[in-house]
Amino acid sequence: MKSKPIIRQFGLITLLLLIILVDLSAQCPMCKMAAESNLESGGSAGAGLNKGILFMLSMPYLIVASLAFVWFKNRNREEDEFLQDVEELLQEQ
């Protein structure tokens, strides 16, 4: 039963990091230079560049989190079915 406090701590740390790092600059120097030069010349190509990079960065984490959630739910279901089978066998005897 030690996994629940660990999961809660991990979730709390993740939530705090998301709140603190909202305005994190996620641009590499080349992208930043290209976006700044585009904005200085009157273009608007660099306006959403930072959000696009953060969006692409978040996708692998969301996929892994979704797979972990599905695995966790199925693992609990299999354990419940096993316990039900054992209880049925004990009641038959």
Buried (B, 14 or more C-beta within 10 A) or exposed (E): EEEEEEEEEEEEEEEEEEEEEEEEEBBEEEBBEBBEEBBEEEEEEBEEBBEEBBEEEEEEEEEEEEEEEEEEEEEEEEEEEEEEEEEEEEEEE
